[in-house]
Protein backbone atom coordinates (compact mmCIF):
# COMPACT_ATOMS: atom_id res chain seq x y z
CA UNK A 1 0.00 0.00 0.00
CA UNK A 2 2.74 2.50 0.96
CA UNK A 3 4.68 1.77 -2.21
CA UNK A 4 1.56 2.26 -4.33
CA UNK A 5 0.80 5.61 -2.70
CA UNK A 6 4.37 6.87 -3.09
CA UNK A 7 4.37 5.81 -6.75
CA UNK A 8 1.44 8.18 -7.26
CA UNK A 9 3.23 11.15 -5.70
CA UNK A 10 4.38 12.66 -8.99
CA UNK A 11 5.24 16.34 -8.53
CA UNK A 12 7.12 16.31 -11.83
CA UNK A 13 3.80 15.54 -13.52
CA UNK A 14 1.82 17.95 -11.35
CA UNK A 15 -0.15 15.35 -9.38
CA UNK A 16 -0.04 14.19 -5.75
CA UNK A 17 -1.87 11.18 -4.31
CA UNK A 18 -4.16 12.73 -1.72
CA UNK A 19 -3.81 9.72 0.58
CA UNK A 20 -0.51 11.16 1.84
CA UNK A 21 -2.65 13.62 3.81
CA UNK A 22 -4.80 11.03 5.59
CA UNK A 23 -3.19 7.58 5.51
CA UNK A 24 -1.91 6.53 8.94
CA UNK A 25 0.70 4.15 7.53
CA UNK A 26 2.20 7.00 5.49
CA UNK A 27 2.21 9.15 8.62
CA UNK A 28 4.13 6.54 10.62
CA UNK A 29 6.72 6.16 7.88
CA UNK A 30 7.26 9.91 7.55
CA UNK A 31 7.79 10.26 11.29
CA UNK A 32 10.75 7.94 10.74
CA UNK A 33 12.06 8.83 7.30
CA UNK A 34 11.37 12.59 7.30
CA UNK A 35 11.66 13.75 10.89
CA UNK A 36 14.68 11.67 11.90
CA UNK A 37 16.80 12.74 8.91
CA UNK A 38 16.10 16.44 8.43
CA UNK A 39 17.10 19.47 10.48
CA UNK A 40 14.05 20.32 12.59
CA UNK A 41 13.66 23.70 14.30
CA UNK A 42 13.58 23.41 18.11
CA UNK A 43 14.17 26.88 19.64
CA UNK A 44 15.23 30.46 19.15
CA UNK A 45 18.15 31.63 21.26
CA UNK A 46 16.03 34.28 22.98
CA UNK A 47 13.77 31.57 24.40
CA UNK A 48 16.64 30.00 26.37
CA UNK A 49 19.10 32.86 26.97
CA UNK A 50 20.74 31.71 30.23
CA UNK A 51 22.68 28.65 31.40
CA UNK A 52 20.30 25.82 32.36
CA UNK A 53 17.29 27.48 30.69
CA UNK A 54 15.11 24.92 28.96
CA UNK A 55 11.99 24.47 26.88
CA UNK A 56 10.08 21.41 25.77
CA UNK A 57 9.01 20.75 22.21
CA UNK A 58 8.80 17.95 19.63
CA UNK A 59 10.82 16.55 16.77
CA UNK A 60 8.12 14.82 14.79
CA UNK A 61 6.31 12.57 17.25
CA UNK A 62 9.14 12.54 19.79
CA UNK A 63 8.99 14.89 22.81
CA UNK A 64 12.31 16.58 23.53
CA UNK A 65 13.90 18.93 26.06
CA UNK A 66 16.01 21.77 24.65
CA UNK A 67 18.35 22.58 27.54
CA UNK A 68 21.37 24.83 27.98
CA UNK A 69 23.94 23.11 30.18
CA UNK A 70 26.06 24.86 32.81
CA UNK A 71 28.51 25.97 30.14
CA UNK A 72 25.57 27.43 28.13
CA UNK A 73 25.84 24.89 25.30
CA UNK A 74 22.43 24.06 23.82
CA UNK A 75 21.64 20.36 23.97
CA UNK A 76 18.57 18.38 22.97
CA UNK A 77 17.42 15.28 24.86
CA UNK A 78 14.56 12.87 24.44
CA UNK A 79 12.00 13.89 27.07
CA UNK A 80 11.83 10.38 28.47
CA UNK A 81 13.47 8.85 31.52
CA UNK A 82 16.06 6.21 30.64
CA UNK A 83 14.66 3.92 33.35
CA UNK A 84 11.06 3.17 32.33
CA UNK A 85 10.33 5.87 29.77
CA UNK A 86 8.33 8.31 31.91
CA UNK A 87 8.03 11.83 30.49
CA UNK A 88 10.65 13.65 32.50
CA UNK A 89 9.64 17.32 32.14
CA UNK A 90 5.99 18.32 31.94
CA UNK A 91 6.27 22.11 31.82
CA UNK A 92 6.77 24.32 28.77
CA UNK A 93 9.88 26.24 29.81
CA UNK A 94 11.95 27.42 32.75
CA UNK A 95 15.36 27.07 34.37
CA UNK A 96 16.56 23.92 36.09
CA UNK A 97 19.85 22.40 37.21
CA UNK A 98 18.29 18.93 37.08
CA UNK A 99 15.10 16.97 36.52
CA UNK A 100 13.87 14.13 38.71
CA UNK A 101 11.55 11.51 37.27
CA UNK A 102 8.22 11.43 39.08
CA UNK A 103 7.99 7.63 38.68
CA UNK A 104 11.09 6.29 40.44
CA UNK A 105 13.09 9.41 41.21
CA UNK A 106 16.03 9.03 38.85
CA UNK A 107 17.63 12.48 38.52
CA UNK A 108 19.41 13.91 35.48
CA UNK A 109 21.63 17.01 35.30
CA UNK A 110 21.60 19.62 32.53
CA UNK A 111 24.34 17.77 30.65
CA UNK A 112 22.04 14.75 30.48
CA UNK A 113 24.03 12.64 32.92
CA UNK A 114 22.30 10.35 35.40
CA UNK A 115 23.14 12.25 38.59
CA UNK A 116 21.26 10.33 41.29
CA UNK A 117 19.46 7.02 41.73
CA UNK A 118 17.33 6.46 44.87
CA UNK A 119 18.37 3.48 47.02
CA UNK A 120 21.40 2.97 44.81
CA UNK A 121 23.28 0.71 47.23
CA UNK A 122 20.23 -1.05 48.65
CA UNK A 123 18.29 -1.69 45.43
CA UNK A 124 21.12 -1.92 42.89
CA UNK A 125 23.83 -3.19 45.25
CA UNK A 126 25.97 -0.26 44.15
CA UNK A 127 26.20 -1.66 40.64
CA UNK A 128 24.60 0.35 37.81
CA UNK A 129 26.34 1.64 34.64
CA UNK A 130 25.27 5.26 35.17
CA UNK A 131 27.46 6.53 32.34
CA UNK A 132 25.35 4.48 29.92
CA UNK A 133 22.00 5.59 31.32
CA UNK A 134 22.01 9.33 30.80
CA UNK A 135 19.25 11.00 28.82
CA UNK A 136 19.16 9.97 25.18
CA UNK A 137 20.77 12.91 23.40
CA UNK A 138 20.20 14.18 19.89
CA UNK A 139 23.64 13.94 18.25
CA UNK A 140 23.39 17.05 16.06
CA UNK A 141 22.37 20.50 17.28
CA UNK A 142 23.37 23.56 15.27
CA UNK A 143 22.17 27.13 14.90
CA UNK A 144 21.87 29.77 12.22
CA UNK A 145 21.16 33.42 13.05
CA UNK A 146 19.99 32.38 16.52
CA UNK A 147 17.59 29.66 15.29
CA UNK A 148 18.45 26.24 16.72
CA UNK A 149 17.79 23.06 14.76
CA UNK A 150 18.34 19.43 15.72
CA UNK A 151 18.84 16.28 13.66
CA UNK A 152 18.85 12.65 14.82
CA UNK A 153 21.06 11.59 11.89
CA UNK A 154 24.73 11.68 12.93
CA UNK A 155 25.81 11.61 9.28
CA UNK A 156 23.53 14.38 8.06
CA UNK A 157 24.97 17.33 6.20
CA UNK A 158 25.62 20.46 8.23
CA UNK A 159 22.75 22.83 8.97
CA UNK A 160 24.43 25.49 6.83
CA UNK A 161 24.51 23.14 3.83
CA UNK A 162 20.96 21.97 4.50
CA UNK A 163 19.66 25.55 4.45
CA UNK A 164 21.72 26.36 1.37
CA UNK A 165 20.73 29.47 -0.57
CA UNK A 166 17.78 30.20 1.69
CA UNK A 167 20.35 31.66 4.12
CA UNK A 168 20.79 34.64 1.78
CA UNK A 169 17.14 35.59 2.30
CA UNK A 170 17.01 34.57 5.95
CA UNK A 171 19.83 37.03 6.63
CA UNK A 172 17.60 39.89 5.49
CA UNK A 173 15.02 39.09 8.16
CA UNK A 174 17.54 38.31 10.91
CA UNK A 175 19.81 41.30 10.32
CA UNK A 176 17.11 43.95 9.87
CA UNK A 177 17.18 44.77 13.59
CA UNK A 178 18.91 47.16 15.95
CA UNK A 179 19.22 44.73 18.84
CA UNK A 180 18.67 41.29 17.33
CA UNK A 181 15.49 39.28 16.99
CA UNK A 182 13.68 38.06 20.07
CA UNK A 183 10.65 35.88 20.59
CA UNK A 184 7.98 37.98 22.27
CA UNK A 185 6.66 36.18 25.40
CA UNK A 186 3.38 34.37 24.90
CA UNK A 187 2.69 31.50 22.57
CA UNK A 188 -0.51 30.41 20.85
CA UNK A 189 -1.09 26.67 20.53
CA UNK A 190 -4.06 25.09 18.85
CA UNK A 191 -4.99 21.85 17.15
CA UNK A 192 -6.39 21.56 13.65
CA UNK A 193 -7.98 18.44 12.12
CA UNK A 194 -5.59 18.33 9.19
CA UNK A 195 -2.23 16.98 8.06
CA UNK A 196 0.90 18.98 8.92
CA UNK A 197 2.04 19.11 5.28
CA UNK A 198 -1.00 21.12 4.18
CA UNK A 199 0.06 24.10 6.28
CA UNK A 200 3.78 23.78 5.65
CA UNK A 201 3.43 23.64 1.87
CA UNK A 202 0.91 26.50 1.88
CA UNK A 203 3.51 28.80 3.43
CA UNK A 204 6.23 27.39 1.16
CA UNK A 205 4.50 28.04 -2.12
CA UNK A 206 0.85 29.09 -2.32
CA UNK A 207 0.22 32.68 -3.40
CA UNK A 208 -2.79 31.59 -5.44
CA UNK A 209 -5.18 31.24 -2.50
CA UNK A 210 -4.92 34.70 -0.98
CA UNK A 211 -7.48 36.71 -3.02
CA UNK A 212 -10.08 33.98 -2.46
CA UNK A 213 -9.34 32.51 0.97
CA UNK A 214 -8.52 35.92 2.48
CA UNK A 215 -10.97 38.00 0.47
CA UNK A 216 -12.77 39.34 3.54
CA UNK A 217 -9.58 40.60 5.17
CA UNK A 218 -8.32 42.17 1.97
CA UNK A 219 -11.62 43.93 1.24
CA UNK A 220 -11.57 45.73 4.59
CA UNK A 221 -8.08 47.04 3.82
CA UNK A 222 -5.85 44.62 5.71
CA UNK A 223 -2.23 45.79 5.45
CA UNK A 224 -3.05 48.29 2.70
CA UNK A 225 -0.42 51.00 2.38
CA UNK A 226 -2.63 53.77 1.07
CA UNK A 227 -5.77 55.04 2.84
CA UNK A 228 -9.03 53.90 1.30
CA UNK A 229 -7.41 51.27 -0.94
CA UNK A 230 -7.84 47.52 -1.04
CA UNK A 231 -4.65 45.47 -0.92
CA UNK A 232 -4.35 43.26 -3.97
CA UNK A 233 -2.72 39.85 -3.75
CA UNK A 234 0.12 41.10 -5.97
CA UNK A 235 0.89 43.83 -3.43
CA UNK A 236 2.28 41.21 -1.06
CA UNK A 237 5.24 40.48 -3.35
CA UNK A 238 6.49 39.65 -6.82
CA UNK A 239 8.44 36.39 -6.83
CA UNK A 240 8.61 32.88 -5.43
CA UNK A 241 11.89 31.07 -4.79
CA UNK A 242 12.45 27.31 -4.47
CA UNK A 243 15.52 25.77 -2.87
CA UNK A 244 17.14 22.38 -2.49
CA UNK A 245 15.88 20.23 0.40
CA UNK A 246 12.28 21.35 0.02
CA UNK A 247 12.50 24.92 1.32
CA UNK A 248 10.42 27.65 -0.30
CA UNK A 249 9.73 31.39 -0.11
CA UNK A 250 6.84 33.38 -1.55
CA UNK A 251 5.96 37.08 -1.60
CA UNK A 252 9.54 38.20 -2.30
CA UNK A 253 9.18 41.87 -3.33
CA UNK A 254 10.95 43.74 -6.06
CA UNK A 255 13.85 45.82 -4.71
CA UNK A 256 12.59 48.96 -3.00
CA UNK A 257 8.92 47.96 -2.85
CA UNK A 258 8.79 46.83 0.77
CA UNK A 259 10.87 49.79 1.92
CA UNK A 260 8.42 52.17 0.19
CA UNK A 261 5.51 50.55 2.01
CA UNK A 262 7.25 50.79 5.37
CA UNK A 263 8.14 54.43 4.70
CA UNK A 264 4.47 55.27 4.19
CA UNK A 265 3.56 53.55 7.46
CA UNK A 266 6.38 55.28 9.34
CA UNK A 267 5.26 58.70 8.08
CA UNK A 268 1.75 57.97 9.35
CA UNK A 269 3.02 56.92 12.80
CA UNK A 270 5.33 59.86 13.35
CA UNK A 271 8.89 61.05 13.90
CA UNK A 272 10.01 58.17 16.13
CA UNK A 273 8.95 55.60 13.54
CA UNK A 274 10.61 57.51 10.70
CA UNK A 275 13.90 57.68 12.60
CA UNK A 276 13.67 54.02 13.58
CA UNK A 277 13.03 52.90 10.01
CA UNK A 278 15.94 54.93 8.66
CA UNK A 279 18.26 53.47 11.29
CA UNK A 280 17.08 49.97 10.36
CA UNK A 281 17.87 50.66 6.73
CA UNK A 282 21.32 51.98 7.61
CA UNK A 283 22.32 48.94 9.68
CA UNK A 284 20.95 46.52 7.09
CA UNK A 285 22.98 48.21 4.34
CA UNK A 286 26.10 47.74 6.46
CA UNK A 287 25.44 44.05 7.14
CA UNK A 288 24.25 42.61 3.82
CA UNK A 289 24.64 43.18 0.10
CA UNK A 290 22.98 46.12 -1.62
CA UNK A 291 20.45 43.82 -3.31
CA UNK A 292 19.51 42.21 0.00
CA UNK A 293 19.10 45.63 1.59
CA UNK A 294 16.81 46.75 -1.24
CA UNK A 295 14.62 43.64 -0.94
CA UNK A 296 14.36 44.60 2.75
CA UNK A 297 11.94 41.86 3.90
CA UNK A 298 11.22 38.38 2.60
CA UNK A 299 7.48 37.71 2.86
CA UNK A 300 6.43 34.14 3.66
CA UNK A 301 8.31 30.87 3.71
CA UNK A 302 8.88 27.37 5.04
CA UNK A 303 12.10 25.69 6.10
CA UNK A 304 11.43 22.02 5.39
CA UNK A 305 9.90 20.18 7.07
CA UNK A 306 7.77 22.24 9.46
CA UNK A 307 9.05 25.74 10.32
CA UNK A 308 7.11 28.55 8.63
CA UNK A 309 7.41 32.30 9.01
CA UNK A 310 6.08 35.67 7.88
CA UNK A 311 8.20 38.78 7.41
CA UNK A 312 6.18 41.69 6.04
CA UNK A 313 8.38 44.58 7.04
CA UNK A 314 9.27 46.65 10.06
CA UNK A 315 5.84 47.33 11.55
CA UNK A 316 4.26 43.87 11.50
CA UNK A 317 5.39 41.36 14.08
CA UNK A 318 7.27 38.51 12.44
CA UNK A 319 5.55 35.14 12.63
CA UNK A 320 7.34 31.95 13.68
CA UNK A 321 5.02 28.99 13.15
CA UNK A 322 5.73 25.29 13.76
CA UNK A 323 3.46 22.56 12.37
CA UNK A 324 3.71 19.70 14.87
CA UNK A 325 2.29 16.44 13.48
CA UNK A 326 -0.08 14.62 15.82
CA UNK A 327 -1.62 12.05 13.48
CA UNK A 328 -2.27 11.65 9.78
CA UNK A 329 -5.28 13.96 10.16
CA UNK A 330 -4.34 16.23 13.05
CA UNK A 331 -1.72 18.92 13.61
CA UNK A 332 -0.82 21.15 16.51
CA UNK A 333 0.32 24.64 15.56
CA UNK A 334 2.63 26.68 17.78
CA UNK A 335 2.84 30.39 16.95
CA UNK A 336 5.24 33.02 18.27
CA UNK A 337 5.90 36.62 17.38
CA UNK A 338 9.45 37.66 16.46
CA UNK A 339 10.57 41.26 16.63
CA UNK A 340 13.51 43.60 17.03
CA UNK A 341 14.63 43.53 20.65
CA UNK A 342 15.63 47.21 20.57
CA UNK A 343 12.62 48.67 18.78
CA UNK A 344 10.90 51.60 20.53
CA UNK A 345 7.86 50.67 22.60
CA UNK A 346 5.44 52.45 20.27
CA UNK A 347 6.76 50.36 17.36
CA UNK A 348 6.52 47.12 19.33
CA UNK A 349 2.94 47.92 20.30
CA UNK A 350 1.94 48.57 16.68
CA UNK A 351 3.73 45.43 15.51
CA UNK A 352 1.96 43.37 18.16
CA UNK A 353 -1.43 44.75 17.10
CA UNK A 354 -0.73 43.99 13.44
CA UNK A 355 0.50 40.50 14.32
CA UNK A 356 -2.62 39.76 16.36
CA UNK A 357 -4.84 41.03 13.55
CA UNK A 358 -3.15 38.82 10.97
CA UNK A 359 -1.78 35.30 11.24
CA UNK A 360 -3.02 34.23 14.68
CA UNK A 361 -5.68 31.71 15.64
CA UNK A 362 -8.31 34.45 15.92
CA UNK A 363 -6.74 36.71 13.29
CA UNK A 364 -8.08 37.63 9.89
CA UNK A 365 -5.72 35.36 7.97
CA UNK A 366 -4.95 32.52 10.37
CA UNK A 367 -8.54 31.37 10.82
CA UNK A 368 -9.03 31.33 7.04
CA UNK A 369 -6.01 29.09 6.53
CA UNK A 370 -7.00 26.67 9.26
CA UNK A 371 -10.50 26.33 7.81
CA UNK A 372 -8.93 25.33 4.50
CA UNK A 373 -6.85 22.65 6.22
CA UNK A 374 -9.86 21.31 8.11
CA UNK A 375 -12.18 21.19 5.11
CA UNK A 376 -9.59 19.66 2.78
CA UNK A 377 -9.14 16.87 5.30
CA UNK A 378 -12.88 16.36 5.73
CA UNK A 379 -13.26 15.97 1.96
CA UNK A 380 -10.24 13.71 1.55
CA UNK A 381 -10.91 10.67 3.72
CA UNK A 382 -13.81 9.11 1.79
CA UNK A 383 -13.55 5.92 -0.25
CA UNK A 384 -13.93 7.66 -3.61
CA UNK A 385 -12.18 10.92 -2.73
CA UNK A 386 -8.99 9.04 -1.84
CA UNK A 387 -8.77 7.89 -5.45
CA UNK A 388 -8.73 11.41 -6.90
CA UNK A 389 -5.27 13.05 -6.94
CA UNK A 390 -4.55 16.69 -6.13
CA UNK A 391 -3.41 18.97 -8.94
CA UNK A 392 -0.10 20.84 -8.67
CA UNK A 393 0.36 21.71 -12.34
CA UNK A 394 0.42 25.52 -12.17
CA UNK A 395 3.51 26.75 -13.97
CA UNK A 396 4.68 23.23 -14.83
CA UNK A 397 7.47 23.51 -17.38
CA UNK A 398 8.22 27.09 -16.36
CA UNK A 399 9.95 26.52 -13.01
CA UNK A 400 12.69 29.03 -12.37
CA UNK A 401 11.50 31.28 -15.18
CA UNK A 402 10.18 34.76 -14.52
CA UNK A 403 10.38 38.29 -15.86
CA UNK A 404 11.74 41.19 -13.88
CA UNK A 405 13.77 39.36 -11.22
CA UNK A 406 17.02 41.22 -10.52
CA UNK A 407 20.34 39.52 -11.18
CA UNK A 408 21.91 37.97 -8.12
CA UNK A 409 18.86 36.46 -6.40
CA UNK A 410 19.89 32.90 -5.43
CA UNK A 411 17.61 29.88 -5.63
CA UNK A 412 15.12 28.95 -8.35
CA UNK A 413 13.27 32.25 -8.81
CA UNK A 414 9.78 31.84 -10.24
CA UNK A 415 6.62 33.74 -11.01
CA UNK A 416 4.29 34.98 -8.30
CA UNK A 417 1.62 32.46 -9.38
CA UNK A 418 3.16 29.00 -9.67
CA UNK A 419 3.18 25.63 -7.93
CA UNK A 420 6.94 25.26 -8.34
CA UNK A 421 7.63 25.55 -4.61
CA UNK A 422 4.91 23.06 -3.72
CA UNK A 423 6.29 20.58 -6.24
CA UNK A 424 9.75 21.19 -4.83
CA UNK A 425 8.44 20.49 -1.30
CA UNK A 426 6.97 17.13 -2.34
CA UNK A 427 9.93 16.13 -4.49
CA UNK A 428 12.16 16.24 -1.42
CA UNK A 429 9.47 14.63 0.76
CA UNK A 430 9.14 11.76 -1.74
CA UNK A 431 12.91 11.36 -1.92
CA UNK A 432 13.09 10.92 1.86
CA UNK A 433 10.05 8.66 1.99
CA UNK A 434 11.44 6.37 -0.70
CA UNK A 435 14.66 5.66 1.21
CA UNK A 436 14.53 3.48 4.35
CA UNK A 437 16.25 4.87 7.44
CA UNK A 438 19.46 2.95 8.26
CA UNK A 439 19.34 1.15 11.59
CA UNK A 440 22.22 0.85 14.01
CA UNK A 441 23.03 -2.77 14.93
Number of C-alpha atoms within 10 A of each C-alpha: 9 14 10 9 15 18 13 16 23 17 23 16 14 20 17 23 20 22 24 22 24 21 19 14 13 19 21 13 17 20 18 16 21 23 22 19 19 22 28 25 24 24 22 20 18 17 16 20 13 17 18 23 21 27 21 21 21 18 23 20 16 13 16 24 24 27 29 24 21 15 11 15 14 24 22 28 20 23 23 19 26 19 14 10 12 14 16 24 20 10 9 10 17 13 15 15 16 16 18 18 19 13 13 13 16 18 21 23 19 28 23 21 17 23 18 14 17 12 11 12 11 8 10 11 9 10 9 12 9 12 10 11 16 20 25 17 17 17 14 19 22 17 17 16 15 15 15 20 20 24 25 19 17 11 10 14 15 15 20 13 13 20 21 16 19 23 17 16 21 19 19 23 25 22 22 27 23 17 12 17 25 20 20 18 10 9 10 12 14 10 15 18 20 27 27 26 23 19 24 26 27 22 27 31 29 24 24 16 14 18 16 11 16 18 18 14 20 21 14 13 16 20 21 18 17 12 7 9 14 17 20 16 19 16 16 22 21 24 24 32 28 28 22 19 22 23 31 31 29 31 27 27 25 17 19 14 19 23 21 13 18 21 18 13 20 21 14 11 14 10 11 13 22 18 13 19 24 14 15 20 18 14 15 24 19 11 14 16 12 13 16 22 24 20 19 32 29 24 25 26 30 28 26 28 26 26 22 26 25 26 25 25 20 29 23 26 28 29 22 18 24 27 23 23 23 18 20 23 23 20 23 19 20 19 21 21 26 26 28 23 16 15 21 12 9 12 23 20 15 15 21 20 14 18 21 19 19 21 23 20 20 12 15 19 22 16 16 20 19 19 15 16 22 17 12 17 22 14 10 19 17 11 8 8 12 18 13 14 17 14 14 20 17 16 16 15 12 13 21 17 13 15 10 10 17 10 7 8 15 15 20 18 24 24 22 23 18 24 28 31 32 25 28 24 28 21 19 19 20 19 13 20 21 16 10 10 15 8 5 4 3
